[in-house]
């Protein structure tokens, strides 16, 4: 039986990696990219939600 916490942990990991890749590929400034990546790695759940709402576009 798959552990529910393990499934959500894996899903969160995939989403955070996606957000980091999209941030690095964006047109944001280098400082902006660094801040977003650090936020995503230090606070994955909150960082991902904030990235969805306010993150770099394009």
C-alpha distance matrix in Angstrom:
0.0 3.8 6.4 9.1 11.9 10.9 11.0 14.3 15.6 15.4 17.0 19.6 20.4 21.0 23.2 25.1 25.8 27.1 29.3 30.7 31.6 33.2 35.1 36.5 37.6 39.3 43.0 42.6 44.7 43.5 43.5 41.5 38.9 38.7 38.3 35.5 33.6 34.0 32.9 29.8 28.9 29.9 28.5 25.8 24.9 28.5 29.9 28.0 29.1 32.6 32.6 31.7 34.6 37.2 36.2 38.6 39.1 40.1
3.8 0.0 3.8 6.3 8.7 7.3 7.2 10.6 11.9 11.6 13.2 15.8 16.6 17.3 19.4 21.3 22.1 23.4 25.5 26.9 27.9 29.5 31.3 32.7 33.9 35.5 39.2 38.9 40.9 39.8 39.7 37.7 35.1 34.9 34.5 31.7 29.8 30.3 29.2 26.0 25.2 26.3 24.9 22.1 21.3 25.0 26.2 24.2 25.5 29.0 28.8 28.1 31.0 33.5 32.5 34.9 35.4 36.5
6.4 3.8 0.0 3.8 5.5 5.2 6.4 8.9 9.9 10.8 12.5 14.4 15.4 16.9 18.6 20.1 21.4 22.9 24.6 25.9 27.4 29.0 30.4 31.9 33.5 34.9 38.5 37.7 39.7 38.4 38.0 36.1 33.7 33.3 32.6 29.9 28.2 28.3 27.0 24.1 23.2 23.9 22.3 19.8 18.9 22.5 24.0 22.5 23.6 27.0 27.2 26.7 29.5 31.9 31.1 33.7 34.6 36.0
9.1 6.3 3.8 0.0 3.8 5.4 5.2 6.3 8.5 10.0 10.7 12.3 14.2 15.6 16.6 18.3 20.1 21.3 22.6 24.3 26.0 27.1 28.5 30.4 31.9 32.9 36.5 35.6 37.7 36.8 36.3 34.0 31.9 31.7 30.7 27.9 26.5 26.7 25.1 22.2 21.8 22.4 20.3 17.7 16.3 19.7 21.5 19.8 20.5 24.1 24.5 23.8 26.3 28.9 28.4 31.2 32.0 33.6
11.9 8.7 5.5 3.8 0.0 3.8 5.5 5.2 5.9 8.5 9.8 10.3 12.1 14.2 15.2 16.2 18.1 19.8 20.8 22.2 24.2 25.5 26.5 28.3 30.1 31.2 34.6 33.5 35.3 34.2 33.5 31.4 29.4 28.8 27.8 25.2 23.7 23.6 22.0 19.3 18.6 19.0 17.1 14.8 13.7 17.1 18.9 17.7 18.7 22.0 22.5 22.3 24.8 27.1 26.5 29.4 30.6 32.4
10.9 7.3 5.2 5.4 3.8 0.0 3.8 5.5 5.0 6.1 8.6 9.8 10.5 12.4 14.2 15.2 16.5 18.4 19.9 21.0 22.6 24.3 25.5 27.0 28.7 30.2 33.8 32.9 34.7 33.4 33.0 31.1 28.7 28.2 27.6 25.0 23.1 23.2 22.2 19.1 18.1 19.1 17.8 15.1 14.8 18.5 19.5 18.1 19.8 22.9 22.9 22.8 25.7 27.8 26.7 29.2 30.3 31.7
11.0 7.2 6.4 5.2 5.5 3.8 0.0 3.8 5.4 5.2 6.2 8.6 9.9 10.7 12.4 14.3 15.5 16.7 18.4 20.1 21.3 22.7 24.3 26.0 27.3 28.7 32.3 31.8 33.9 32.9 32.8 30.6 28.1 28.1 27.6 24.6 22.9 23.6 22.4 19.0 18.7 20.1 18.4 15.2 14.4 18.2 19.1 17.0 18.5 21.9 21.6 21.0 24.0 26.4 25.3 27.7 28.4 29.6
14.3 10.6 8.9 6.3 5.2 5.5 3.8 0.0 3.8 5.4 4.9 6.0 8.5 9.8 10.4 12.0 14.1 15.2 16.2 18.1 19.9 20.9 22.1 24.2 25.7 26.6 30.1 29.3 31.4 30.6 30.2 27.8 25.7 25.7 24.8 21.8 20.5 21.1 19.4 16.2 16.3 17.4 15.3 12.1 10.9 14.5 15.8 13.8 14.9 18.4 18.4 17.8 20.7 23.1 22.2 24.9 25.8 27.5
15.6 11.9 9.9 8.5 5.9 5.0 5.4 3.8 0.0 3.8 5.4 5.1 6.2 8.7 9.9 10.5 12.2 14.2 15.2 16.4 18.3 19.9 20.8 22.5 24.4 25.6 29.1 28.1 29.9 28.6 28.2 26.2 23.9 23.4 22.8 20.1 18.3 18.6 17.4 14.2 13.5 14.7 13.2 10.3 10.1 13.9 14.7 13.2 15.2 18.2 18.0 18.2 21.1 23.0 21.8 24.3 25.7 27.2
15.4 11.6 10.8 10.0 8.5 6.1 5.2 5.4 3.8 0.0 3.8 5.4 5.0 6.3 8.7 9.9 10.6 12.4 14.3 15.4 16.6 18.4 19.9 21.3 22.8 24.4 28.0 27.5 29.4 28.2 28.2 26.3 23.6 23.5 23.3 20.4 18.4 19.3 18.5 15.0 14.4 16.4 15.3 11.9 12.3 16.1 16.1 14.1 16.4 19.4 18.4 18.4 21.8 23.6 21.9 24.0 24.9 26.0
17.0 13.2 12.5 10.7 9.8 8.6 6.2 4.9 5.4 3.8 0.0 3.8 5.4 5.2 6.2 8.7 10.0 10.6 12.4 14.3 15.5 16.6 18.3 20.2 21.3 22.5 26.2 25.8 28.1 27.3 27.4 25.0 22.5 22.9 22.5 19.3 17.8 19.1 17.8 14.2 14.6 16.7 15.0 11.3 10.9 14.4 14.6 11.9 13.8 17.0 16.1 15.4 18.8 20.9 19.5 21.7 22.3 23.5
19.6 15.8 14.4 12.3 10.3 9.8 8.6 6.0 5.1 5.4 3.8 0.0 3.8 5.4 5.1 6.1 8.5 9.8 10.4 12.2 14.2 15.2 16.2 18.3 19.9 20.8 24.3 23.4 25.5 24.6 24.3 22.0 19.7 19.9 19.2 16.1 14.7 15.7 14.2 10.7 11.1 13.0 11.2 7.5 7.3 10.9 11.0 8.7 11.0 14.0 13.3 13.3 16.5 18.3 16.9 19.4 20.6 22.2
20.4 16.6 15.4 14.2 12.1 10.5 9.9 8.5 6.2 5.0 5.4 3.8 0.0 3.8 5.5 5.2 6.1 8.5 9.9 10.5 12.3 14.2 15.2 16.5 18.4 19.9 23.5 22.7 24.5 23.2 23.2 21.3 18.6 18.4 18.4 15.5 13.3 14.5 13.9 10.3 9.8 12.4 11.7 8.2 9.7 13.0 12.1 10.3 13.4 15.7 14.4 15.1 18.4 19.6 17.6 19.6 20.9 22.0
21.0 17.3 16.9 15.6 14.2 12.4 10.7 9.8 8.7 6.3 5.2 5.4 3.8 0.0 3.8 5.6 5.2 6.2 8.7 10.0 10.7 12.3 14.2 15.5 16.6 18.3 22.1 21.9 24.1 23.1 23.7 21.5 18.6 19.2 19.5 16.2 14.2 16.2 15.7 11.9 12.2 15.2 14.5 10.8 11.8 14.8 13.6 10.9 13.9 16.3 14.3 14.3 18.0 19.3 17.1 18.6 19.3 20.0
23.2 19.4 18.6 16.6 15.2 14.2 12.4 10.4 9.9 8.7 6.2 5.1 5.5 3.8 0.0 3.8 5.5 5.0 6.2 8.7 9.9 10.5 12.1 14.3 15.4 16.3 20.0 19.6 22.0 21.5 21.8 19.2 16.7 17.6 17.4 13.9 12.7 14.9 13.7 10.0 11.4 14.2 12.8 9.1 9.5 12.0 10.7 7.6 10.3 12.7 10.8 10.5 14.2 15.7 13.7 15.6 16.3 17.4
25.1 21.3 20.1 18.3 16.2 15.2 14.3 12.0 10.5 9.9 8.7 6.1 5.2 5.6 3.8 0.0 3.8 5.3 5.0 6.1 8.6 9.8 10.4 12.3 14.2 15.2 18.6 17.7 19.6 18.7 18.7 16.5 13.9 14.3 14.1 10.8 9.2 11.1 10.3 6.5 7.7 10.7 9.9 6.6 8.3 10.6 8.5 6.4 10.0 11.6 9.6 10.7 14.1 14.8 12.5 14.4 15.9 17.3
25.8 22.1 21.4 20.1 18.1 16.5 15.5 14.1 12.2 10.6 10.0 8.5 6.1 5.2 5.5 3.8 0.0 3.8 5.4 5.1 6.2 8.6 9.8 10.7 12.4 14.2 17.8 17.5 19.3 18.0 18.8 16.9 13.7 14.3 15.1 12.0 9.6 12.1 12.4 8.8 9.2 12.8 12.9 9.9 12.1 14.2 11.8 9.9 13.5 14.7 12.1 13.2 16.8 17.1 14.2 15.1 16.4 16.9
27.1 23.4 22.9 21.3 19.8 18.4 16.7 15.2 14.2 12.4 10.6 9.8 8.5 6.2 5.0 5.3 3.8 0.0 3.8 5.5 5.2 6.2 8.5 10.0 10.7 12.2 16.0 16.2 18.6 18.0 19.1 16.8 13.7 15.2 15.9 12.5 11.0 14.1 13.9 10.5 11.9 15.4 14.9 11.8 13.1 14.9 12.5 9.8 12.8 14.1 11.0 11.3 15.0 15.5 12.6 13.2 13.7 14.0
29.3 25.5 24.6 22.6 20.8 19.9 18.4 16.2 15.2 14.3 12.4 10.4 9.9 8.7 6.2 5.0 5.4 3.8 0.0 3.8 5.5 5.1 6.0 8.6 9.9 10.4 13.9 13.4 15.9 15.5 16.1 13.5 10.8 12.5 12.7 9.0 8.3 11.5 10.9 7.8 10.2 13.3 12.7 10.1 11.4 12.4 9.5 7.1 10.1 10.7 7.4 8.4 11.9 12.0 9.0 10.0 11.2 12.3
30.7 26.9 25.9 24.3 22.2 21.0 20.1 18.1 16.4 15.4 14.3 12.2 10.5 10.0 8.7 6.1 5.1 5.5 3.8 0.0 3.8 5.5 5.1 6.2 8.6 9.9 13.3 12.5 14.3 13.1 13.9 12.0 8.7 9.8 10.8 7.8 5.8 9.3 9.9 7.2 8.6 12.1 12.6 10.6 13.0 13.8 10.5 9.3 12.8 12.7 9.5 11.6 14.6 13.9 10.5 10.8 12.7 13.4
31.6 27.9 27.4 26.0 24.2 22.6 21.3 19.9 18.3 16.6 15.5 14.2 12.3 10.7 9.9 8.6 6.2 5.2 5.5 3.8 0.0 3.8 5.4 5.2 6.2 8.7 12.3 12.7 14.7 13.7 15.4 13.7 10.2 11.9 13.7 10.9 9.1 12.7 13.6 11.0 12.2 15.8 16.4 14.1 16.3 17.3 14.0 12.4 15.6 15.6 12.1 13.4 16.5 15.9 12.3 11.6 12.6 12.2
33.2 29.5 29.0 27.1 25.5 24.3 22.7 20.9 19.9 18.4 16.6 15.2 14.2 12.3 10.5 9.8 8.6 6.2 5.1 5.5 3.8 0.0 3.8 5.5 5.1 6.1 9.9 10.6 13.4 13.4 15.1 12.7 9.8 12.5 13.7 10.6 10.1 13.9 14.1 11.8 14.0 17.2 17.2 15.0 16.5 17.0 13.7 11.8 14.3 14.0 10.2 11.0 13.9 13.2 9.6 8.6 8.9 8.5
35.1 31.3 30.4 28.5 26.5 25.5 24.3 22.1 20.8 19.9 18.3 16.2 15.2 14.2 12.1 10.4 9.8 8.5 6.0 5.1 5.4 3.8 0.0 3.8 5.4 5.1 8.3 7.7 10.2 10.1 11.4 8.9 6.1 9.0 10.0 7.2 7.3 11.1 11.4 10.1 12.4 15.2 15.5 14.1 15.9 15.7 12.1 11.2 13.7 12.5 8.9 10.8 13.1 11.5 7.7 6.5 8.4 8.9
36.5 32.7 31.9 30.4 28.3 27.0 26.0 24.2 22.5 21.3 20.2 18.3 16.5 15.5 14.3 12.3 10.7 10.0 8.6 6.2 5.2 5.5 3.8 0.0 3.8 5.6 8.3 8.3 9.7 8.7 10.9 9.7 6.1 8.5 10.9 9.2 8.1 11.7 13.2 12.0 13.4 16.5 17.5 16.2 18.6 18.7 15.0 14.3 17.2 16.0 12.5 14.6 16.9 15.1 11.3 9.6 11.2 10.7
37.6 33.9 33.5 31.9 30.1 28.7 27.3 25.7 24.4 22.8 21.3 19.9 18.4 16.6 15.4 14.2 12.4 10.7 9.9 8.6 6.2 5.1 5.4 3.8 0.0 3.8 6.8 8.5 10.8 10.8 13.5 12.0 9.1 12.0 14.2 12.2 11.7 15.4 16.5 15.0 16.7 19.9 20.6 18.9 20.9 21.0 17.5 16.2 18.7 17.7 14.0 15.2 17.5 15.9 12.2 9.7 10.0 8.3
39.3 35.5 34.9 32.9 31.2 30.2 28.7 26.6 25.6 24.4 22.5 20.8 19.9 18.3 16.3 15.2 14.2 12.2 10.4 9.9 8.7 6.1 5.1 5.6 3.8 0.0 3.8 5.5 8.6 9.8 12.2 10.0 8.1 11.7 13.2 11.2 11.9 15.5 16.0 15.1 17.4 20.1 20.4 19.1 20.7 20.2 16.7 15.6 17.5 16.0 12.4 13.6 15.2 13.1 9.7 6.5 6.7 5.4
43.0 39.2 38.5 36.5 34.6 33.8 32.3 30.1 29.1 28.0 26.2 24.3 23.5 22.1 20.0 18.6 17.8 16.0 13.9 13.3 12.3 9.9 8.3 8.3 6.8 3.8 0.0 3.8 6.6 8.9 11.4 9.6 8.9 12.6 14.0 12.8 14.1 17.3 17.8 17.6 20.0 22.4 22.8 21.9 23.5 22.5 19.0 18.4 19.9 17.9 14.6 15.9 16.8 14.2 11.2 7.5 7.7 6.3
42.6 38.9 37.7 35.6 33.5 32.9 31.8 29.3 28.1 27.5 25.8 23.4 22.7 21.9 19.6 17.7 17.5 16.2 13.4 12.5 12.7 10.6 7.7 8.3 8.5 5.5 3.8 0.0 3.8 6.5 8.1 6.0 6.2 9.8 10.7 10.0 11.9 14.6 15.0 15.5 17.9 19.8 20.2 20.0 21.6 20.2 16.7 16.7 18.1 15.6 12.8 14.8 15.2 12.1 9.3 6.1 8.0 8.4
44.7 40.9 39.7 37.7 35.3 34.7 33.9 31.4 29.9 29.4 28.1 25.5 24.5 24.1 22.0 19.6 19.3 18.6 15.9 14.3 14.7 13.4 10.2 9.7 10.8 8.6 6.6 3.8 0.0 3.8 5.4 5.1 6.2 8.7 9.9 10.7 12.3 14.3 15.4 16.5 18.4 20.0 21.0 21.2 23.2 21.7 18.1 18.8 20.4 17.6 15.1 17.7 17.9 14.5 12.0 9.4 11.8 12.1
43.5 39.8 38.4 36.8 34.2 33.4 32.9 30.6 28.6 28.2 27.3 24.6 23.2 23.1 21.5 18.7 18.0 18.0 15.5 13.1 13.7 13.4 10.1 8.7 10.8 9.8 8.9 6.5 3.8 0.0 3.8 5.4 5.1 6.2 8.6 10.0 10.6 12.3 14.2 15.3 16.5 18.2 19.8 20.2 22.7 21.5 17.8 18.8 20.9 18.3 15.8 18.8 19.6 16.4 13.5 11.5 14.1 14.4
43.5 39.7 38.0 36.3 33.5 33.0 32.8 30.2 28.2 28.2 27.4 24.3 23.2 23.7 21.8 18.7 18.8 19.1 16.1 13.9 15.4 15.1 11.4 10.9 13.5 12.2 11.4 8.1 5.4 3.8 0.0 3.8 5.4 5.1 6.2 8.6 9.9 10.6 12.2 14.2 15.4 16.3 17.9 19.0 21.4 19.7 16.2 17.9 19.8 16.8 15.0 18.4 18.7 15.3 13.0 11.8 15.1 16.3
41.5 37.7 36.1 34.0 31.4 31.1 30.6 27.8 26.2 26.3 25.0 22.0 21.3 21.5 19.2 16.5 16.9 16.8 13.5 12.0 13.7 12.7 8.9 9.7 12.0 10.0 9.6 6.0 5.1 5.4 3.8 0.0 3.8 5.5 5.2 6.2 8.6 10.0 10.6 12.2 14.3 15.4 16.2 16.9 18.9 17.0 13.6 14.9 16.5 13.5 11.6 14.8 14.9 11.6 9.3 8.3 11.7 13.4
38.9 35.1 33.7 31.9 29.4 28.7 28.1 25.7 23.9 23.6 22.5 19.7 18.6 18.6 16.7 13.9 13.7 13.7 10.8 8.7 10.2 9.8 6.1 6.1 9.1 8.1 8.9 6.2 6.2 5.1 5.4 3.8 0.0 3.8 5.5 5.2 6.1 8.6 9.9 10.5 12.2 14.1 15.3 15.3 17.7 16.6 12.9 13.7 16.0 13.7 11.1 14.2 15.3 12.5 9.4 8.3 11.5 12.5
38.7 34.9 33.3 31.7 28.8 28.2 28.1 25.7 23.4 23.5 22.9 19.9 18.4 19.2 17.6 14.3 14.3 15.2 12.5 9.8 11.9 12.5 9.0 8.5 12.0 11.7 12.6 9.8 8.7 6.2 5.1 5.5 3.8 0.0 3.8 5.5 5.2 6.1 8.5 9.9 10.6 12.0 14.0 14.7 17.5 16.5 12.8 14.5 17.0 14.8 12.8 16.3 17.4 14.8 12.0 11.7 15.1 16.3
38.3 34.5 32.6 30.7 27.8 27.6 27.6 24.8 22.8 23.3 22.5 19.2 18.4 19.5 17.4 14.1 15.1 15.9 12.7 10.8 13.7 13.7 10.0 10.9 14.2 13.2 14.0 10.7 9.9 8.6 6.2 5.2 5.5 3.8 0.0 3.8 5.6 5.2 6.1 8.6 10.0 10.5 11.8 13.1 15.5 13.8 10.4 12.7 14.7 12.0 10.8 14.6 15.1 12.4 10.4 11.1 14.8 16.8
35.5 31.7 29.9 27.9 25.2 25.0 24.6 21.8 20.1 20.4 19.3 16.1 15.5 16.2 13.9 10.8 12.0 12.5 9.0 7.8 10.9 10.6 7.2 9.2 12.2 11.2 12.8 10.0 10.7 10.0 8.6 6.2 5.2 5.5 3.8 0.0 3.8 5.5 5.1 6.1 8.6 9.9 10.4 10.7 12.9 11.5 7.8 9.3 11.6 9.3 7.4 11.1 12.2 10.0 7.5 8.7 12.2 14.4
33.6 29.8 28.2 26.5 23.7 23.1 22.9 20.5 18.3 18.4 17.8 14.7 13.3 14.2 12.7 9.2 9.6 11.0 8.3 5.8 9.1 10.1 7.3 8.1 11.7 11.9 14.1 11.9 12.3 10.6 9.9 8.6 6.1 5.2 5.6 3.8 0.0 3.8 5.4 5.1 6.2 8.5 10.0 9.8 12.8 12.5 8.8 10.0 13.1 11.7 9.6 13.0 14.9 13.3 10.4 11.3 14.4 15.9
34.0 30.3 28.3 26.7 23.6 23.2 23.6 21.1 18.6 19.3 19.1 15.7 14.5 16.2 14.9 11.1 12.1 14.1 11.5 9.3 12.7 13.9 11.1 11.7 15.4 15.5 17.3 14.6 14.3 12.3 10.6 10.0 8.6 6.1 5.2 5.5 3.8 0.0 3.8 5.4 5.2 5.9 8.3 9.5 12.7 12.0 8.9 11.2 14.0 12.5 11.5 15.1 16.6 14.9 12.8 14.1 17.5 19.4
32.9 29.2 27.0 25.1 22.0 22.2 22.4 19.4 17.4 18.5 17.8 14.2 13.9 15.7 13.7 10.3 12.4 13.9 10.9 9.9 13.6 14.1 11.4 13.2 16.5 16.0 17.8 15.0 15.4 14.2 12.2 10.6 9.9 8.5 6.1 5.1 5.4 3.8 0.0 3.8 5.5 5.2 5.7 7.3 9.8 8.5 5.4 8.4 10.7 9.1 8.9 12.5 13.6 12.3 10.9 13.1 16.5 18.9
29.8 26.0 24.1 22.2 19.3 19.1 19.0 16.2 14.2 15.0 14.2 10.7 10.3 11.9 10.0 6.5 8.8 10.5 7.8 7.2 11.0 11.8 10.1 12.0 15.0 15.1 17.6 15.5 16.5 15.3 14.2 12.2 10.5 9.9 8.6 6.1 5.1 5.4 3.8 0.0 3.8 5.7 5.5 4.9 7.8 7.9 4.6 6.0 9.3 8.9 7.9 11.0 13.1 12.5 10.6 12.9 15.7 17.9
28.9 25.2 23.2 21.8 18.6 18.1 18.7 16.3 13.5 14.4 14.6 11.1 9.8 12.2 11.4 7.7 9.2 11.9 10.2 8.6 12.2 14.0 12.4 13.4 16.7 17.4 20.0 17.9 18.4 16.5 15.4 14.3 12.2 10.6 10.0 8.6 6.2 5.2 5.5 3.8 0.0 3.8 5.8 5.6 9.3 10.2 7.7 9.3 12.6 12.5 11.7 14.6 16.8 16.3 14.2 16.2 19.1 20.8
29.9 26.3 23.9 22.4 19.0 19.1 20.1 17.4 14.7 16.4 16.7 13.0 12.4 15.2 14.2 10.7 12.8 15.4 13.3 12.1 15.8 17.2 15.2 16.5 19.9 20.1 22.4 19.8 20.0 18.2 16.3 15.4 14.1 12.0 10.5 9.9 8.5 5.9 5.2 5.7 3.8 0.0 3.8 6.1 9.3 9.3 7.8 10.5 13.1 12.7 12.9 16.0 17.5 16.9 15.6 18.0 21.1 23.3
28.5 24.9 22.3 20.3 17.1 17.8 18.4 15.3 13.2 15.3 15.0 11.2 11.7 14.5 12.8 9.9 12.9 14.9 12.7 12.6 16.4 17.2 15.5 17.5 20.6 20.4 22.8 20.2 21.0 19.8 17.9 16.2 15.3 14.0 11.8 10.4 10.0 8.3 5.7 5.5 5.8 3.8 0.0 3.8 5.9 5.6 5.2 8.0 9.9 10.1 11.0 13.6 15.0 15.1 14.4 17.3 20.2 22.8
25.8 22.1 19.8 17.7 14.8 15.1 15.2 12.1 10.3 11.9 11.3 7.5 8.2 10.8 9.1 6.6 9.9 11.8 10.1 10.6 14.1 15.0 14.1 16.2 18.9 19.1 21.9 20.0 21.2 20.2 19.0 16.9 15.3 14.7 13.1 10.7 9.8 9.5 7.3 4.9 5.6 6.1 3.8 0.0 3.8 5.8 5.0 5.8 8.5 9.8 10.0 11.9 14.1 14.8 13.7 16.5 19.0 21.2
24.9 21.3 18.9 16.3 13.7 14.8 14.4 10.9 10.1 12.3 10.9 7.3 9.7 11.8 9.5 8.3 12.1 13.1 11.4 13.0 16.3 16.5 15.9 18.6 20.9 20.7 23.5 21.6 23.2 22.7 21.4 18.9 17.7 17.5 15.5 12.9 12.8 12.7 9.8 7.8 9.3 9.3 5.9 3.8 0.0 3.8 5.5 5.3 6.4 8.7 9.9 10.8 12.7 14.2 13.9 17.3 19.3 21.9
28.5 25.0 22.5 19.7 17.1 18.5 18.2 14.5 13.9 16.1 14.4 10.9 13.0 14.8 12.0 10.6 14.2 14.9 12.4 13.8 17.3 17.0 15.7 18.7 21.0 20.2 22.5 20.2 21.7 21.5 19.7 17.0 16.6 16.5 13.8 11.5 12.5 12.0 8.5 7.9 10.2 9.3 5.6 5.8 3.8 0.0 3.8 5.5 5.2 6.1 8.4 9.9 10.7 11.8 12.2 15.8 18.2 21.2
29.9 26.2 24.0 21.5 18.9 19.5 19.1 15.8 14.7 16.1 14.6 11.0 12.1 13.6 10.7 8.5 11.8 12.5 9.5 10.5 14.0 13.7 12.1 15.0 17.5 16.7 19.0 16.7 18.1 17.8 16.2 13.6 12.9 12.8 10.4 7.8 8.8 8.9 5.4 4.6 7.7 7.8 5.2 5.0 5.5 3.8 0.0 3.8 5.5 5.1 5.9 8.6 9.9 10.1 9.5 12.8 15.5 18.3
28.0 24.2 22.5 19.8 17.7 18.1 17.0 13.8 13.2 14.1 11.9 8.7 10.3 10.9 7.6 6.4 9.9 9.8 7.1 9.3 12.4 11.8 11.2 14.3 16.2 15.6 18.4 16.7 18.8 18.8 17.9 14.9 13.7 14.5 12.7 9.3 10.0 11.2 8.4 6.0 9.3 10.5 8.0 5.8 5.3 5.5 3.8 0.0 3.8 5.4 4.9 6.1 8.7 9.8 8.9 12.1 14.0 16.6
29.1 25.5 23.6 20.5 18.7 19.8 18.5 14.9 15.2 16.4 13.8 11.0 13.4 13.9 10.3 10.0 13.5 12.8 10.1 12.8 15.6 14.3 13.7 17.2 18.7 17.5 19.9 18.1 20.4 20.9 19.8 16.5 16.0 17.0 14.7 11.6 13.1 14.0 10.7 9.3 12.6 13.1 9.9 8.5 6.4 5.2 5.5 3.8 0.0 3.8 5.4 5.2 6.4 8.6 9.2 12.8 14.4 17.4
32.6 29.0 27.0 24.1 22.0 22.9 21.9 18.4 18.2 19.4 17.0 14.0 15.7 16.3 12.7 11.6 14.7 14.1 10.7 12.7 15.6 14.0 12.5 16.0 17.7 16.0 17.9 15.6 17.6 18.3 16.8 13.5 13.7 14.8 12.0 9.3 11.7 12.5 9.1 8.9 12.5 12.7 10.1 9.8 8.7 6.1 5.1 5.4 3.8 0.0 3.8 5.4 5.1 5.7 6.8 10.6 12.8 16.1
32.6 28.8 27.2 24.5 22.5 22.9 21.6 18.4 18.0 18.4 16.1 13.3 14.4 14.3 10.8 9.6 12.1 11.0 7.4 9.5 12.1 10.2 8.9 12.5 14.0 12.4 14.6 12.8 15.1 15.8 15.0 11.6 11.1 12.8 10.8 7.4 9.6 11.5 8.9 7.9 11.7 12.9 11.0 10.0 9.9 8.4 5.9 4.9 5.4 3.8 0.0 3.8 5.4 5.3 4.1 7.6 9.7 12.8
31.7 28.1 26.7 23.8 22.3 22.8 21.0 17.8 18.2 18.4 15.4 13.3 15.1 14.3 10.5 10.7 13.2 11.3 8.4 11.6 13.4 11.0 10.8 14.6 15.2 13.6 15.9 14.8 17.7 18.8 18.4 14.8 14.2 16.3 14.6 11.1 13.0 15.1 12.5 11.0 14.6 16.0 13.6 11.9 10.8 9.9 8.6 6.1 5.2 5.4 3.8 0.0 3.8 6.0 5.9 8.9 9.6 12.6
34.6 31.0 29.5 26.3 24.8 25.7 24.0 20.7 21.1 21.8 18.8 16.5 18.4 18.0 14.2 14.1 16.8 15.0 11.9 14.6 16.5 13.9 13.1 16.9 17.5 15.2 16.8 15.2 17.9 19.6 18.7 14.9 15.3 17.4 15.1 12.2 14.9 16.6 13.6 13.1 16.8 17.5 15.0 14.1 12.7 10.7 9.9 8.7 6.4 5.1 5.4 3.8 0.0 3.8 6.2 9.3 10.1 13.6
37.2 33.5 31.9 28.9 27.1 27.8 26.4 23.1 23.0 23.6 20.9 18.3 19.6 19.3 15.7 14.8 17.1 15.5 12.0 13.9 15.9 13.2 11.5 15.1 15.9 13.1 14.2 12.1 14.5 16.4 15.3 11.6 12.5 14.8 12.4 10.0 13.3 14.9 12.3 12.5 16.3 16.9 15.1 14.8 14.2 11.8 10.1 9.8 8.6 5.7 5.3 6.0 3.8 0.0 3.8 6.8 8.5 12.2
36.2 32.5 31.1 28.4 26.5 26.7 25.3 22.2 21.8 21.9 19.5 16.9 17.6 17.1 13.7 12.5 14.2 12.6 9.0 10.5 12.3 9.6 7.7 11.3 12.2 9.7 11.2 9.3 12.0 13.5 13.0 9.3 9.4 12.0 10.4 7.5 10.4 12.8 10.9 10.6 14.2 15.6 14.4 13.7 13.9 12.2 9.5 8.9 9.2 6.8 4.1 5.9 6.2 3.8 0.0 3.8 6.4 9.7
38.6 34.9 33.7 31.2 29.4 29.2 27.7 24.9 24.3 24.0 21.7 19.4 19.6 18.6 15.6 14.4 15.1 13.2 10.0 10.8 11.6 8.6 6.5 9.6 9.7 6.5 7.5 6.1 9.4 11.5 11.8 8.3 8.3 11.7 11.1 8.7 11.3 14.1 13.1 12.9 16.2 18.0 17.3 16.5 17.3 15.8 12.8 12.1 12.8 10.6 7.6 8.9 9.3 6.8 3.8 0.0 3.8 6.6
39.1 35.4 34.6 32.0 30.6 30.3 28.4 25.8 25.7 24.9 22.3 20.6 20.9 19.3 16.3 15.9 16.4 13.7 11.2 12.7 12.6 8.9 8.4 11.2 10.0 6.7 7.7 8.0 11.8 14.1 15.1 11.7 11.5 15.1 14.8 12.2 14.4 17.5 16.5 15.7 19.1 21.1 20.2 19.0 19.3 18.2 15.5 14.0 14.4 12.8 9.7 9.6 10.1 8.5 6.4 3.8 0.0 3.8
40.1 36.5 36.0 33.6 32.4 31.7 29.6 27.5 27.2 26.0 23.5 22.2 22.0 20.0 17.4 17.3 16.9 14.0 12.3 13.4 12.2 8.5 8.9 10.7 8.3 5.4 6.3 8.4 12.1 14.4 16.3 13.4 12.5 16.3 16.8 14.4 15.9 19.4 18.9 17.9 20.8 23.3 22.8 21.2 21.9 21.2 18.3 16.6 17.4 16.1 12.8 12.6 13.6 12.2 9.7 6.6 3.8 0.0
